[in-house]
Amino acid sequence: MRFRPLPLLTLFAIPSLVLLIWLGSWQMQRMSWKADLLDAWEARGEVASIQAALCGRDEAAAFGPRVSGPVPLSGPTLRYYDLRDGAGWAVIGLMRVPACEPGAADRLIFVETAYESFTSGARTTPQAWRLDPLPAARGFGSRNDPDTNQWYVFDPAAMAEALGATPEQVASVWLRSDTGMPASLTQTPPAKHLGYALTWYGLALALIAVYFALHASRGRLGRTPEEP
């Protein structure tokens, strides 16, 4: 067997092959991670009060428990821009939660009380909630306008002050409407990541086939002639 590699083609093919295999392996890891998230979602519990959810919160858990109890919220609210099957305002207020231990200070938590859709104009009231980390700041978008009560970036300190509270009292999680499985799980389930992985691996195999086919067509790959 003789093989004389083409220098430029080999220089291009090797890093490309490594990249394709890495992308396929990354998608396989994503598939496993997403499967674990689905298991965590199915295993999350349900509690009847916000205090129970907050005091029993497992910071290592991917999802907080479903909160089915009532939310006795009154007072001023803020409008936070959010996307749920279209743009709209998440109406958010602050609720005081009793301390978990005797003698400790009560905490405040942001609570979603309604969602106002821009498309339909409907105002939906949550029937259940879940504990989520506070939304991360978006990389782009409009600036917050406290004067018109329009909040595009979730700024806990500024929002707490706008509601007349001390930012240090506010918990690092919030209660948002629990409308079912998050879009991150429904839009890209594990099977989709498997499909992506097979695509990358298939491209890697195609690259190998083309690489050796080009060498064979140019007489650089083949059997070594038998010596007389």
Phi and psi restraints in degrees (value plus and minus 20) as a CYANA .aco file:
   2 ARG   PHI    -135.1   -95.1
   2 ARG   PSI     125.7   165.7
   3 PHE   PHI    -170.7  -130.7
   3 PHE   PSI      96.9   136.9
   4 ARG   PHI    -140.1  -100.1
   4 ARG   PSI      79.1   119.1
   5 PRO   PHI     -86.8   -46.8
   5 PRO   PSI     121.7   161.7
   6 LEU   PHI     -94.8   -54.8
   6 LEU   PSI     102.4   142.4
   7 PRO   PHI     -78.5   -38.5
   7 PRO   PSI     -72.0   -32.0
   8 LEU   PHI     -87.1   -47.1
   8 LEU   PSI     -62.3   -22.3
   9 LEU   PHI     -83.6   -43.6
   9 LEU   PSI     -61.4   -21.4
  10 THR   PHI     -85.3   -45.3
  10 THR   PSI     -59.8   -19.8
  11 LEU   PHI     -81.7   -41.7
  11 LEU   PSI     -52.8   -12.8
  12 PHE   PHI    -102.0   -62.0
  12 PHE   PSI     -58.7   -18.7
  13 ALA   PHI     -91.6   -51.6
  13 ALA   PSI     -60.2   -20.2
  14 ILE   PHI     -82.6   -42.6
  14 ILE   PSI     -73.4   -33.4
  15 PRO   PHI     -84.9   -44.9
  15 PRO   PSI     -51.9   -11.9
  16 SER   PHI     -85.8   -45.8
  16 SER   PSI     -61.1   -21.1
  17 LEU   PHI     -85.2   -45.2
  17 LEU   PSI     -62.4   -22.4
  18 VAL   PHI     -80.7   -40.7
  18 VAL   PSI     -62.8   -22.8
  19 LEU   PHI     -83.4   -43.4
  19 LEU   PSI     -64.6   -24.6
  20 LEU   PHI     -84.1   -44.1
  20 LEU   PSI     -61.6   -21.6
  21 ILE   PHI     -86.2   -46.2
  21 ILE   PSI     -59.4   -19.4
  22 TRP   PHI     -83.9   -43.9
  22 TRP   PSI     -61.6   -21.6
  23 LEU   PHI     -83.9   -43.9
  23 LEU   PSI     -59.9   -19.9
  24 GLY   PHI     -84.1   -44.1
  24 GLY   PSI     -62.8   -22.8
  25 SER   PHI     -85.8   -45.8
  25 SER   PSI     -57.9   -17.9
  26 TRP   PHI     -82.4   -42.4
  26 TRP   PSI     -61.3   -21.3
  27 GLN   PHI     -87.6   -47.6
  27 GLN   PSI     -52.9   -12.9
  28 MET   PHI     -85.7   -45.7
  28 MET   PSI     -58.8   -18.8
  29 GLN   PHI     -84.8   -44.8
  29 GLN   PSI     -60.6   -20.6
  30 ARG   PHI     -82.9   -42.9
  30 ARG   PSI     -57.9   -17.9
  31 MET   PHI     -81.8   -41.8
  31 MET   PSI     -65.4   -25.4
  32 SER   PHI     -84.4   -44.4
  32 SER   PSI     -62.5   -22.5
  33 TRP   PHI     -82.8   -42.8
  33 TRP   PSI     -61.8   -21.8
  34 LYS   PHI     -88.5   -48.5
  34 LYS   PSI     -55.7   -15.7
  35 ALA   PHI     -83.4   -43.4
  35 ALA   PSI     -59.4   -19.4
  36 ASP   PHI     -84.7   -44.7
  36 ASP   PSI     -58.1   -18.1
  37 LEU   PHI     -84.6   -44.6
  37 LEU   PSI     -59.9   -19.9
  38 LEU   PHI     -82.8   -42.8
  38 LEU   PSI     -61.4   -21.4
  39 ASP   PHI     -82.9   -42.9
  39 ASP   PSI     -60.5   -20.5
  40 ALA   PHI     -85.6   -45.6
  40 ALA   PSI     -57.3   -17.3
  41 TRP   PHI     -84.8   -44.8
  41 TRP   PSI     -63.9   -23.9
  42 GLU   PHI     -87.9   -47.9
  42 GLU   PSI     -48.4    -8.4
  43 ALA   PHI    -109.7   -69.7
  43 ALA   PSI     -28.1    11.9
  44 ARG   PHI     -84.1   -44.1
  44 ARG   PSI     126.9   166.9
  45 GLY   PHI    -111.4   -71.4
  45 GLY   PSI    -190.6  -150.6
  46 GLU   PHI    -155.4  -115.4
  46 GLU   PSI     115.1   155.1
  47 VAL   PHI    -145.1  -105.1
  47 VAL   PSI     141.6   181.6
  48 ALA   PHI    -120.8   -80.8
  48 ALA   PSI     -22.9    17.1
  49 SER   PHI    -164.2  -124.2
  49 SER   PSI     134.2   174.2
  50 ILE   PHI     -87.3   -47.3
  50 ILE   PSI     -56.9   -16.9
  51 GLN   PHI     -80.6   -40.6
  51 GLN   PSI     -63.4   -23.4
  52 ALA   PHI     -83.7   -43.7
  52 ALA   PSI     -58.9   -18.9
  53 ALA   PHI     -87.0   -47.0
  53 ALA   PSI     -62.3   -22.3
  54 LEU   PHI     -94.6   -54.6
  54 LEU   PSI     -62.0   -22.0
  55 CYS   PHI     -94.0   -54.0
  55 CYS   PSI     -50.6   -10.6
  56 GLY   PHI    -116.8   -76.8
  56 GLY   PSI      -4.9    35.1
  57 ARG   PHI     -87.2   -47.2
  57 ARG   PSI     113.5   153.5
  58 ASP   PHI    -120.3   -80.3
  58 ASP   PSI      89.1   129.1
  59 GLU   PHI     -84.7   -44.7
  59 GLU   PSI     -42.7    -2.7
  60 ALA   PHI    -103.2   -63.2
  60 ALA   PSI     -32.1     7.9
  61 ALA   PHI     -93.1   -53.1
  61 ALA   PSI     122.9   162.9
  62 ALA   PHI     -91.1   -51.1
  62 ALA   PSI     -51.8   -11.8
  63 PHE   PHI    -154.9  -114.9
  63 PHE   PSI     122.5   162.5
  64 GLY   PHI    -100.9   -60.9
  64 GLY   PSI     146.7   186.7
  65 PRO   PHI     -90.2   -50.2
  65 PRO   PSI     138.3   178.3
  66 ARG   PHI     -95.8   -55.8
  66 ARG   PSI     110.7   150.7
  67 VAL   PHI    -125.4   -85.4
  67 VAL   PSI      92.9   132.9
  68 SER   PHI    -121.1   -81.1
  68 SER   PSI     -29.3    10.7
  69 GLY   PHI     -94.0   -54.0
  69 GLY   PSI     144.4   184.4
  70 PRO   PHI     -90.4   -50.4
  70 PRO   PSI     135.8   175.8
  71 VAL   PHI    -134.9   -94.9
  71 VAL   PSI      77.6   117.6
  72 PRO   PHI     -97.8   -57.8
  72 PRO   PSI      61.0   101.0
  73 LEU   PHI    -131.9   -91.9
  73 LEU   PSI     113.1   153.1
  74 SER   PHI    -164.2  -124.2
  74 SER   PSI     138.3   178.3
  75 GLY   PHI      95.1   135.1
  75 GLY   PSI    -191.6  -151.6
  76 PRO   PHI     -88.0   -48.0
  76 PRO   PSI     135.8   175.8
  77 THR   PHI    -154.9  -114.9
  77 THR   PSI     143.4   183.4
  78 LEU   PHI    -138.3   -98.3
  78 LEU   PSI     137.2   177.2
  79 ARG   PHI    -130.1   -90.1
  79 ARG   PSI      96.0   136.0
  80 TYR   PHI    -131.0   -91.0
  80 TYR   PSI     106.2   146.2
  81 TYR   PHI     -89.7   -49.7
  81 TYR   PSI     109.0   149.0
  82 ASP   PHI    -166.9  -126.9
  82 ASP   PSI     142.0   182.0
  83 LEU   PHI    -137.5   -97.5
  83 LEU   PSI      98.4   138.4
  84 ARG   PHI    -166.6  -126.6
  84 ARG   PSI      75.9   115.9
  85 ASP   PHI      35.9    75.9
  85 ASP   PSI      19.9    59.9
  86 GLY   PHI     101.2   141.2
  86 GLY   PSI     144.3   184.3
  87 ALA   PHI     -97.9   -57.9
  87 ALA   PSI     138.2   178.2
  88 GLY   PHI    -198.8  -158.8
  88 GLY   PSI    -199.9  -159.9
  89 TRP   PHI    -124.4   -84.4
  89 TRP   PSI     106.3   146.3
  90 ALA   PHI    -109.2   -69.2
  90 ALA   PSI      98.8   138.8
  91 VAL   PHI    -104.8   -64.8
  91 VAL   PSI     101.2   141.2
  92 ILE   PHI    -146.4  -106.4
  92 ILE   PSI     116.5   156.5
  93 GLY   PHI    -149.0  -109.0
  93 GLY   PSI    -199.8  -159.8
  94 LEU   PHI    -131.6   -91.6
  94 LEU   PSI     117.6   157.6
  95 MET   PHI    -145.7  -105.7
  95 MET   PSI     118.4   158.4
  96 ARG   PHI    -105.0   -65.0
  96 ARG   PSI     110.4   150.4
  97 VAL   PHI    -135.0   -95.0
  97 VAL   PSI     107.4   147.4
  98 PRO   PHI     -76.7   -36.7
  98 PRO   PSI     128.6   168.6
  99 ALA   PHI     -82.1   -42.1
  99 ALA   PSI     132.4   172.4
 100 CYS   PHI     -96.7   -56.7
 100 CYS   PSI     -48.5    -8.5
 101 GLU   PHI    -144.9  -104.9
 101 GLU   PSI     127.8   167.8
 102 PRO   PHI     -79.7   -39.7
 102 PRO   PSI     116.1   156.1
 103 GLY   PHI      68.8   108.8
 103 GLY   PSI     -34.9     5.1
 104 ALA   PHI    -101.6   -61.6
 104 ALA   PSI     139.2   179.2
 105 ALA   PHI     -98.0   -58.0
 105 ALA   PSI     125.3   165.3
 106 ASP   PHI     -85.4   -45.4
 106 ASP   PSI     137.4   177.4
 107 ARG   PHI    -137.8   -97.8
 107 ARG   PSI     140.4   180.4
 108 LEU   PHI    -131.1   -91.1
 108 LEU   PSI     127.0   167.0
 109 ILE   PHI    -159.0  -119.0
 109 ILE   PSI     118.1   158.1
 110 PHE   PHI     -90.8   -50.8
 110 PHE   PSI     114.7   154.7
 111 VAL   PHI    -151.8  -111.8
 111 VAL   PSI     111.6   151.6
 112 GLU   PHI    -100.6   -60.6
 112 GLU   PSI     107.7   147.7
 113 THR   PHI    -129.5   -89.5
 113 THR   PSI     -36.0     4.0
 114 ALA   PHI    -188.1  -148.1
 114 ALA   PSI     145.2   185.2
 115 TYR   PHI    -154.8  -114.8
 115 TYR   PSI     105.8   145.8
 116 GLU   PHI    -130.1   -90.1
 116 GLU   PSI      92.2   132.2
 117 SER   PHI     -99.7   -59.7
 117 SER   PSI     114.3   154.3
 118 PHE   PHI     -90.2   -50.2
 118 PHE   PSI     -54.2   -14.2
 119 THR   PHI     -92.1   -52.1
 119 THR   PSI     -73.1   -33.1
 120 SER   PHI    -116.0   -76.0
 120 SER   PSI     -37.6     2.4
 121 GLY   PHI      55.9    95.9
 121 GLY   PSI     -16.5    23.5
 122 ALA   PHI     -96.0   -56.0
 122 ALA   PSI     127.0   167.0
 123 ARG   PHI    -132.2   -92.2
 123 ARG   PSI      94.2   134.2
 124 THR   PHI    -124.7   -84.7
 124 THR   PSI     110.1   150.1
 125 THR   PHI    -118.9   -78.9
 125 THR   PSI     109.7   149.7
 126 PRO   PHI     -81.3   -41.3
 126 PRO   PSI     123.1   163.1
 127 GLN   PHI    -122.3   -82.3
 127 GLN   PSI     -37.3     2.7
 128 ALA   PHI    -176.4  -136.4
 128 ALA   PSI     143.2   183.2
 129 TRP   PHI    -153.9  -113.9
 129 TRP   PSI     148.8   188.8
 130 ARG   PHI    -162.7  -122.7
 130 ARG   PSI     130.2   170.2
 131 LEU   PHI    -100.5   -60.5
 131 LEU   PSI     104.5   144.5
 132 ASP   PHI    -148.8  -108.8
 132 ASP   PSI     132.8   172.8
 133 PRO   PHI     -80.0   -40.0
 133 PRO   PSI     132.5   172.5
 134 LEU   PHI     -78.9   -38.9
 134 LEU   PSI     119.0   159.0
 135 PRO   PHI     -76.7   -36.7
 135 PRO   PSI     118.8   158.8
 136 ALA   PHI     -94.6   -54.6
 136 ALA   PSI     134.6   174.6
 137 ALA   PHI     -85.7   -45.7
 137 ALA   PSI     116.1   156.1
 138 ARG   PHI     -95.7   -55.7
 138 ARG   PSI     129.5   169.5
 139 GLY   PHI     -92.8   -52.8
 139 GLY   PSI     -40.3    -0.3
 140 PHE   PHI    -171.4  -131.4
 140 PHE   PSI     148.7   188.7
 141 GLY   PHI     113.6   153.6
 141 GLY   PSI    -199.0  -159.0
 142 SER   PHI     -93.2   -53.2
 142 SER   PSI     139.9   179.9
 143 ARG   PHI    -104.7   -64.7
 143 ARG   PSI     134.8   174.8
 144 ASN   PHI     -84.3   -44.3
 144 ASN   PSI     123.4   163.4
 145 ASP   PHI    -149.9  -109.9
 145 ASP   PSI      66.1   106.1
 146 PRO   PHI     -79.3   -39.3
 146 PRO   PSI     -49.5    -9.5
 147 ASP   PHI     -84.5   -44.5
 147 ASP   PSI     -53.6   -13.6
 148 THR   PHI    -123.6   -83.6
 148 THR   PSI     -13.0    27.0
 149 ASN   PHI      38.2    78.2
 149 ASN   PSI      27.8    67.8
 150 GLN   PHI    -143.8  -103.8
 150 GLN   PSI      95.3   135.3
 151 TRP   PHI    -138.3   -98.3
 151 TRP   PSI      97.0   137.0
 152 TYR   PHI    -123.5   -83.5
 152 TYR   PSI     -41.5    -1.5
 153 VAL   PHI    -138.4   -98.4
 153 VAL   PSI     109.0   149.0
 154 PHE   PHI     -95.4   -55.4
 154 PHE   PSI      77.8   117.8
 155 ASP   PHI    -127.8   -87.8
 155 ASP   PSI      75.1   115.1
 156 PRO   PHI     -76.3   -36.3
 156 PRO   PSI     -62.4   -22.4
 157 ALA   PHI     -85.7   -45.7
 157 ALA   PSI     -69.9   -29.9
 158 ALA   PHI     -86.1   -46.1
 158 ALA   PSI     -57.3   -17.3
 159 MET   PHI     -89.9   -49.9
 159 MET   PSI     -57.8   -17.8
 160 ALA   PHI     -83.8   -43.8
 160 ALA   PSI     -63.4   -23.4
 161 GLU   PHI     -84.4   -44.4
 161 GLU   PSI     -57.1   -17.1
 162 ALA   PHI     -84.1   -44.1
 162 ALA   PSI     -46.2    -6.2
 163 LEU   PHI    -115.9   -75.9
 163 LEU   PSI     -10.7    29.3
 164 GLY   PHI      56.9    96.9
 164 GLY   PSI       6.4    46.4
 165 ALA   PHI    -137.7   -97.7
 165 ALA   PSI     142.2   182.2
 166 THR   PHI    -106.3   -66.3
 166 THR   PSI     104.9   144.9
 167 PRO   PHI     -75.6   -35.6
 167 PRO   PSI     -52.7   -12.7
 168 GLU   PHI     -85.5   -45.5
 168 GLU   PSI     -40.1    -0.1
 169 GLN   PHI    -101.1   -61.1
 169 GLN   PSI     -35.2     4.8
 170 VAL   PHI    -103.0   -63.0
 170 VAL   PSI     114.9   154.9
 171 ALA   PHI     -89.5   -49.5
 171 ALA   PSI     139.4   179.4
 172 SER   PHI    -104.5   -64.5
 172 SER   PSI     -12.3    27.7
 173 VAL   PHI    -147.9  -107.9
 173 VAL   PSI     147.1   187.1
 174 TRP   PHI    -157.8  -117.8
 174 TRP   PSI     142.0   182.0
 175 LEU   PHI    -119.7   -79.7
 175 LEU   PSI      91.5   131.5
 176 ARG   PHI    -131.4   -91.4
 176 ARG   PSI     141.5   181.5
 177 SER   PHI     -80.9   -40.9
 177 SER   PSI     112.9   152.9
 178 ASP   PHI    -117.9   -77.9
 178 ASP   PSI      79.2   119.2
 179 THR   PHI    -125.4   -85.4
 179 THR   PSI      -5.5    34.5
 180 GLY   PHI     100.4   140.4
 180 GLY   PSI    -188.4  -148.4
 181 MET   PHI     -80.5   -40.5
 181 MET   PSI     115.4   155.4
 182 PRO   PHI     -80.3   -40.3
 182 PRO   PSI     133.0   173.0
 183 ALA   PHI     -81.2   -41.2
 183 ALA   PSI     -49.8    -9.8
 184 SER   PHI     -82.5   -42.5
 184 SER   PSI     -43.3    -3.3
 185 LEU   PHI    -114.8   -74.8
 185 LEU   PSI     -55.7   -15.7
 186 THR   PHI     -99.5   -59.5
 186 THR   PSI     -53.1   -13.1
 187 GLN   PHI    -100.4   -60.4
 187 GLN   PSI     -52.3   -12.3
 188 THR   PHI    -150.1  -110.1
 188 THR   PSI      55.5    95.5
 189 PRO   PHI     -90.7   -50.7
 189 PRO   PSI     150.4   190.4
 190 PRO   PHI     -74.9   -34.9
 190 PRO   PSI     -56.7   -16.7
 191 ALA   PHI     -81.2   -41.2
 191 ALA   PSI     -53.5   -13.5
 192 LYS   PHI     -89.4   -49.4
 192 LYS   PSI     -58.4   -18.4
 193 HIS   PHI     -85.2   -45.2
 193 HIS   PSI     -56.1   -16.1
 194 LEU   PHI     -82.5   -42.5
 194 LEU   PSI     -61.8   -21.8
 195 GLY   PHI     -81.0   -41.0
 195 GLY   PSI     -61.8   -21.8
 196 TYR   PHI     -81.8   -41.8
 196 TYR   PSI     -63.4   -23.4
 197 ALA   PHI     -82.1   -42.1
 197 ALA   PSI     -65.0   -25.0
 198 LEU   PHI     -83.1   -43.1
 198 LEU   PSI     -53.5   -13.5
 199 THR   PHI     -83.9   -43.9
 199 THR   PSI     -66.9   -26.9
 200 TRP   PHI     -85.1   -45.1
 200 TRP   PSI     -62.3   -22.3
 201 TYR   PHI     -85.1   -45.1
 201 TYR   PSI     -57.6   -17.6
 202 GLY   PHI     -83.1   -43.1
 202 GLY   PSI     -60.4   -20.4
 203 LEU   PHI     -84.7   -44.7
 203 LEU   PSI     -55.8   -15.8
 204 ALA   PHI     -84.2   -44.2
 204 ALA   PSI     -63.8   -23.8
 205 LEU   PHI     -84.2   -44.2
 205 LEU   PSI     -59.1   -19.1
 206 ALA   PHI     -84.0   -44.0
 206 ALA   PSI     -59.9   -19.9
 207 LEU   PHI     -82.7   -42.7
 207 LEU   PSI     -61.9   -21.9
 208 ILE   PHI     -82.3   -42.3
 208 ILE   PSI     -63.5   -23.5
 209 ALA   PHI     -83.1   -43.1
 209 ALA   PSI     -65.0   -25.0
 210 VAL   PHI     -84.6   -44.6
 210 VAL   PSI     -60.0   -20.0
 211 TYR   PHI     -78.7   -38.7
 211 TYR   PSI     -70.7   -30.7
 212 PHE   PHI     -94.2   -54.2
 212 PHE   PSI     -50.3   -10.3
 213 ALA   PHI     -84.9   -44.9
 213 ALA   PSI     -60.5   -20.5
 214 LEU   PHI     -84.1   -44.1
 214 LEU   PSI     -60.7   -20.7
 215 HIS   PHI     -86.1   -46.1
 215 HIS   PSI     -59.5   -19.5
 216 ALA   PHI     -86.1   -46.1
 216 ALA   PSI     -59.3   -19.3
 217 SER   PHI     -87.6   -47.6
 217 SER   PSI     -43.3    -3.3
 218 ARG   PHI    -121.4   -81.4
 218 ARG   PSI      -7.3    32.7
 219 GLY   PHI      52.7    92.7
 219 GLY   PSI      -1.5    38.5
 220 ARG   PHI    -118.5   -78.5
 220 ARG   PSI     -19.9    20.1
 221 LEU   PHI    -161.7  -121.7
 221 LEU   PSI     105.1   145.1
 222 GLY   PHI     150.8   190.8
 222 GLY   PSI    -192.2  -152.2
 223 ARG   PHI     -97.6   -57.6
 223 ARG   PSI     125.5   165.5
 224 THR   PHI     -97.7   -57.7
 224 THR   PSI     107.4   147.4
 225 PRO   PHI     -77.8   -37.8
 225 PRO   PSI     118.3   158.3
 226 GLU   PHI     -90.7   -50.7
 226 GLU   PSI     114.5   154.5
 227 GLU   PHI     -94.3   -54.3
 227 GLU   PSI     123.5   163.5
